[in-house]
Amino acid sequence: MLQDDYTGVAIFAIIAILFPTVVFFLSRYFRTDRYDARSRTTYECGEVPIGDAQIQFHFQYYMYAIIFVAFDLVTVFVLMWALVFSGLSDLAKLFMVMFLGVLLVGVTYALKKEEIVWI
């Protein structure tokens, strides 16, 4: 009975491990071995690079990405919590409100410091 339940999972796991491995080794036979000076430049598409490829990004972009990931994780967490724990007591609801409150305090702090420019 247990073997029948996990047969599909085992087949999927074997395919998930074998497919990238086989493709990795097959790519050695299908790629070209010719190297050109243009292929070692910054852009391999034939465009002439202008300036240096190592530019410095502003901190706002990284902060925006971190807050986006935080909200994305919170959305998934709240959705799963709402689906699974909808019949729990008021204590579970209190913990969720506390979690969202901590998140709101963090976002408010980031906006008050004006590290993020919302353009």
N, C-alpha and C positions, 0 to 999 in steps of 0.2 A: 504494500500500500504506500509506504513512504517512498519507495523507489519510483513508483508511477507518478507521484506528485512532483518529484524533482527531476524527472527525465528531460522535460523541456528546458529547465534552467541549466542543466548540465550540457545539453546540446548547444544552447546559446553561449555558455561560457567557453566551450571548446572553439566554437566559430569565432567568438570575440578575441580569443588569444591567437588562433591560427591565421586568421585573415590578415591582420597587420604584419605579422611575421613573414608570411608568404609574399605579400606585396613588397615588403622591404627588400627581400632578397631577389625578387624578380626585377625590381627596378635597376639593379646592377647590370642586368643583361640588356635592357632596353634604352638606357641613357647613352648619350654620346660621350666620347672621351676627348673630343676636341676642346681645347681651351683657347680663348681669344683674349686679347688685352681689354676689349670692351666688356667682356663678361665679368671682369673683376672690378668694374667701376661701381659707383653707388647705384645707378639705375641700369638695369640690364635690358631695358626695353628700347634702347636706341636713342634715348634723349640725352642731350649733353647736360651734365650736372652743373648747376650754378651755385656757387658758394659751398659752404661746408655742410655736410650731412649731420653733424653733431650740433644741434641747436638746443637751447635751453627753454623748456616750457615753464610757464608761470605756475605757481603753487595752486592757483584757483582751479586749474584743470584737474589736478590730483584730488583736491578736496571735493570737487563736484563729483568725481567718480566714486570716492569713498562714501559720500552721502547717498549716491544712487544705489550702490551695492547694499548699504544698510537698509534703505527703504525697500529694496527688492527682497532682502531676506526677511524683513518684518512682514511684508505682504504674504510671503509663503508661510511664515510661522503663524500669523493670525488666521490665515485660511485653514491650515491644518488644525489649529486649535479650535476653530469654530466648528469644523466638521466632526472632529473626534471627541472633543470635550464639551459638547453643548449641554449635556445633562449633568454637569458637575455643580457643586455647591457655589455659594457666593464667594468663598475663599479663592476659588480658581479665577473667578471674574475679577476679584481684587488684585490678584497677582498679574493678570493681563493688563489691567489699568495701570499698575505700577510700572510694568515693562514699557508700555506706550508712553507713560509719563517721563521715564528716563530718556527714551528716545527723543521726545519733544524737547526736553531740557538741552540735550546735546545739539539738536538742530538750531534751537534758539541761541545757544551760546555761539555756534559757528556763524550765524547771521549777525549777531551783535558785534562780533569781532571784525566783521566785514572782510573776512578772508575770502568770501565767495562774492563775486560780482555777477548778479543775475542780469545778463544782457540779452 
